């Protein structure tokens, strides 16, 4: 009688991972809570402030910031935008061909070193593109919160997203992978 716990004879196969949403997958009113919060470090803030040449001492001068109403340095707001948008890509724009705009950006609360940021997107509208039949346009509202459920950011984001019939990802060659890299079906 064979041992059912013996896994040595299992068939190997390439299984598709998350391919991201295509235009058809968006429904007005849906809210996507993006996976993984991220704690903002002092290094994030200092490097981003230096790379972008943001000269406001609120971000890099502890003595100055200590004398403000916040009593400490604030995280650069454009870092918070970049972080929240990055968090949303997995659900909103992994299959985007372009970001058409970021509108109505509002920093609704301060972010400090050590805060953990979480983000969610709500689908506000979607429509066919007037000029490109292979994509549609999706408008979302992106909201970010800290670990205490205090909203710190909101903005509207409008990506142009591929329609499923025009995308060609597969389990063997997902988006971003060159042909022939990694395990191939021929090897199985």
KOLSEFI-508743 format. One line per 8 residues: their letters; for each residue x, y, z of N, C-alpha, C. Coordinates in pm, whole numbers. Each point is the difference from the previous one (the first is absolute). Layout:
residues N
A	X/Y/Z/X/Y/Z/X/Y/Z | ...
END
This chain:
residues 188
XXXXXXXX	85/-118/0/-85/118/0/89/124/0 | -22/94/-95/86/118/-7/-21/94/118 | 105/68/36/-5/99/110/-48/133/-58 | -119/44/44/-57/125/-52/78/124/43 | 89/-13/95/76/116/47/129/19/-79 | 30/-93/-91/123/10/-80/-23/100/-114 | 70/113/5/-17/105/-101/104/-7/-110 | 78/-104/-6/108/-6/-98/-50/-21/-142
XXXXXXXX	-122/-49/-17/-53/-25/-134/-98/106/-47 | -1/117/61/-95/103/-40/43/63/-133 | -99/41/-75/27/67/-126/40/144/27 | 101/47/-69/41/140/12/-70/78/-110 | -39/122/34/-65/86/-99/29/145/34 | -8/83/-98/16/143/20/-140/56/22 | -20/70/110/-130/52/36/4/153/-5 | -99/59/-63/-4/146/-11/-18/64/136
XXXXXXXX	76/104/25/-18/82/119/-96/114/-31 | -6/93/90/-86/117/-20/49/77/-122 | -89/23/-95/34/71/-123/-41/146/5 | -62/43/108/-50/137/8/-136/11/-65 | -66/109/24/-133/22/-58/12/58/-141 | -90/-44/-84/-15/58/-134/-123/90/3 | -18/79/-103/-109/98/-4/-134/-62/38 | -28/-119/-52/-129/-66/25/-20/-38/147
XXXXXXXX	107/-9/76/-9/-44/139/-41/110/97 | -1/124/-44/-34/111/89/-150/22/3 | -55/21/119/-141/31/19/-10/124/86 | -76/98/-46/-17/123/76/-55/-34/139 | 63/57/102/-38/-25/138/86/-103/71 | 75/-80/-75/89/-98/63/112/72/75 | 38/-54/114/111/52/80/102/-111/15 | 124/30/-36/110/-95/12/89/44/115
XXXXXXXX	7/-80/104/92/26/110/133/-64/-40 | 98/82/-31/125/-50/-55/79/-76/105 | 58/-114/-40/72/-81/97/127/68/50 | 36/-32/121/126/41/61/6/147/38 | 1/25/127/34/133/49/150/15/-5 | 48/124/10/144/23/-1/35/108/100 | 97/-32/85/47/96/99/101/94/-64 | -23/129/18/87/103/-57/117/21/96
XXXXXXXX	120/-9/-51/119/17/83/60/139/-18 | 87/36/92/73/126/-12/84/-1/-128 | 59/-114/-32/81/-10/-122/-84/28/-124 | -121/-55/-6/-90/29/-114/-13/150/-19 | -32/68/109/-28/143/-5/125/81/-38 | 112/-30/63/123/75/-28/45/-21/-144 | 2/-124/-45/44/-27/-137/-94/65/-101 | -130/-17/19/-95/56/-95/10/152/-3
XXXXXXXX	14/61/116/13/145/9/126/46/-74 | 111/-71/19/124/36/-69/-8/-24/-151 | -53/-115/-41/-10/-33/-142/-85/103/-75 | -107/45/64/-91/95/-67/38/146/25 | 105/22/78/49/134/31/-106/86/70 | -80/-63/83/-100/73/77/73/71/114 | 7/129/-7/80/77/96/-77/49/121 | -122/-47/20/-75/41/119/62/-67/122
XXXXXXXX	49/80/98/67/-59/116/-92/-87/86 | -128/7/-21/-95/-83/74/30/-149/-19 | 67/-35/-112/26/-140/-31/138/-48/43 | 96/89/18/136/-46/26/73/72/114 | -65/97/63/66/77/106/-76/-22/131 | 52/-88/84/-68/-37/125/-20/119/92 | 101/87/12/-11/116/89/-111/94/-48 | -5/22/-129/-105/86/-56/-138/-62/24
XXXXXXXX	-14/-128/-36/-129/-68/10/-48/-8/145 | 92/-9/95/-37/-8/141/-72/126/47 | 23/111/-68/-61/128/38/-134/25/-70 | -45/-94/-83/-126/17/-72/-115/-62/80 | -120/17/-48/-117/-57/67/5/-153/7 | 80/-63/-87/6/-146/-1/106/-53/95 | 100/81/33/102/-38/96/104/-99/-51 | -12/-39/-123/94/-93/-62/-9/12/-152
XXXXXXXX	95/-64/-67/0/6/-147/-122/-71/-58 | -50/54/-109/-107/-64/-76/59/-77/-117 | -67/-107/-40/39/-72/-121/-43/83/-119 | 87/11/-98/-25/73/-124/-131/-50/-62 | -92/93/-26/-131/-36/-53/5/-70/-134 | 99/35/-84/8/-67/-130/46/-145/16 | 72/-30/108/32/-140/30/-127/-77/33 | -87/62/80/-125/-66/38/-84/-27/-124
XXXXXXXX	-5/96/-93/-73/-22/-125/60/-118/-76 | 132/2/-17/66/-107/-75/-22/-136/65 | 7/-5/132/-21/-126/71/-142/-52/-20 | -99/86/19/-140/-43/-14/-31/-42/-144 | 48/75/-97/-21/-38/-140/67/-134/-27 | 122/-17/48/69/-127/-18/-77/-116/60 | -58/20/118/-78/-106/64/-122/-38/-84 | -53/95/-75/-123/-24/-77/24/-70/-133
XXXXXXXX	123/-2/-48/29/-55/-132/-47/-144/-13 | 21/-82/101/-36/-142/-6/-148/-19/-34 | -85/91/44/-144/-14/-21/-55/89/-110 | 63/113/-25/-60/101/-89/71/11/-134 | 132/0/0/67/37/-126/111/-95/-42 | -3/-124/44/100/-97/-46/-9/-17/-152 | -117/22/-57/-20/-12/-144/-28/134/-66 | 45/106/62/-19/134/-59/103/24/-110
XXXXXXXX	-41/74/-99/93/43/-104/44/143/23 | -73/73/86/36/138/33/-82/44/121 | 56/91/77/-75/71/103/-35/135/-59 | -127/28/-13/-43/125/-64/-1/118/94 | -12/-27/130/1/113/92/-15/-39/144 | 48/91/82/-17/-4/146/-66/132/34 | -120/-6/53/-78/122/24/-46/8/145 | -34/121/39/-59/25/133/82/-63/112
XXXXXXXX	130/17/-6/90/-55/102/-19/78/130 | -24/-72/109/-19/61/131/78/-78/104 | 91/69/69/66/-59/116/-93/28/118 | -66/-103/48/-103/18/102/52/-17/142 | 127/-36/14/62/-14/131/150/-16/-15 | 75/29/104/145/-12/-7/46/-146/6 | 117/-26/-57/65/-131/11/136/22/65 | 29/-84/100/124/9/76/83/-127/-21
XXXXXXXX	130/11/27/85/-119/-2/-61/-104/94 | -7/-124/-45/-57/-107/81/-147/-27/-25 | -69/89/-72/-140/-27/-34/-6/-112/-104 | -101/-85/12/-25/-103/-100/-118/44/-84 | 21/1/-131/-100/50/-94/-71/-118/-67 | -131/13/-13/-86/-96/-69/-77/78/-106 | -36/-65/-111/-70/72/-107/-114/-83/-56 | -101/72/-50/-114/-63/-67/-43/89/-115
XXXXXXXX	-59/-63/-102/-50/73/-116/-146/-34/-24 | -78/102/-33/-140/-18/-35/-19/37/-147 | -70/-86/-74/-26/28/-141/-113/102/-9 | 30/117/-57/-99/107/-12/-72/-3/-134 | 73/-33/-106/-62/-6/-133/90/-81/-93 | -58/-44/-109/76/-67/-106/-70/26/-132 | 81/8/-106/-58/22/-132/96/-53/-106 | -55/-26/-114/81/-39/-115/85/120/-42
XXXXXXXX	118/-26/-52/82/108/-55/-59/44/-134 | -2/130/-24/-49/52/-128/101/-18/-111 | 129/-11/34/104/-2/-103/76/-132/-10 | -18/-91/94/75/-126/-1/-95/-114/37 | -21/-92/-93/-97/-107/27/55/-110/90 | 130/-1/28/59/-107/81/4/32/150 | -48/119/38/3/41/140/-131/66/40 | -19/11/131/-108/79/58/59/92/105
XXXXXXXX	-77/95/43/46/99/97/-76/-20/130 | 75/-12/109/-57/-28/132/40/113/94 | -98/62/66/30/102/100/-20/-60/138 | 101/14/85/-7/-52/136/29/111/100 | -46/-20/122/42/85/111/90/-86/87 | 120/48/19/99/-68/82/4/68/137 | -12/-81/105/3/52/137/107/-75/78 | 77/75/80/103/-62/84/-27/34/146
XXXXXXXX	31/-95/87/-25/11/143/126/-41/76 | 14/52/122/108/-48/85/-53/-114/87 | 86/-51/86/-33/-114/86/-110/28/99 | -32/127/23/-106/38/93/-131/31/-72 | -10/-41/-128/-118/23/-83/-27/148/-24 | 105/81/2/-12/142/-34/35/15/-147 | -93/56/-76/28/20/-142/110/104/-15 | 98/-29/-85/112/92/-21/8/52/-143
XXXXXXXX	-75/-62/-92/9/39/-141/-124/-45/-75 | -43/82/-95/-98/-45/-98/30/70/-132 | -26/-71/-108/19/57/-133/-80/-81/-100 | -26/62/-113/-64/-71/-111/109/-40/-98 | -10/-121/-49/101/-55/-90/-71/-60/-120 | 50/29/-120/-67/-45/-121/97/-73/-93 | 7/-132/10/82/-76/-93/-80/-45/-123 | 73/-20/-108/-52/-60/-122/39/-148/8
XXXXXXXX	-100/-91/5/26/-140/31/-33/-89/-119 | 90/-96/-26/-21/-95/-110/-129/-79/16 | -62/-29/-113/-110/-95/-2/59/-139/-7 | -68/-95/60/52/-137/11/36/-58/-137 | -84/20/-100/25/-61/-132/129/50/-65 | 52/112/46/122/56/-58/125/-30/83 | -18/-65/112/114/-37/85/40/-143/-32 | 125/-32/16/46/-133/-34/77/-70/112
XXXXXXXX	-25/32/127/76/-72/103/-47/-145/9 | 90/-86/40/-34/-141/20/72/-48/125 | -34/-119/42/69/-56/117/148/-16/-29 | 35/-40/-122/139/-22/-36/75/130/-27 | -71/105/-42/64/128/-28/-89/114/50 | 2/25/133/-81/108/54/52/137/-44 | -78/101/20/38/135/-35/137/32/58 | 88/54/-84/132/41/45/108/-105/-14
XXXXXXXX	-35/-124/-28/100/-107/-15/37/-17/-147 | 128/-1/-34/40/-32/-138/-25/-148/-29 | -23/-33/-123/-22/-138/-39/121/-86/36 | -26/-121/51/106/-95/27/70/14/134 | -38/96/82/63/18/131/-74/-83/104 | 75/-73/83/-60/-83/103/-50/-132/-57 | -82/-68/76/-53/-130/-42/-91/20/-120 | 17/-83/-101/-83/7/-120/-87/-125/-9
XXXX	-112/7/-71/-86/-119/-13/72/-119/-60 | 96/25/-86/74/-108/-63/83/-81/101 | 36/63/111/81/-68/102/-85/-92/87 | -129/13/-6/-87/-77/90/-45/-128/-58
END
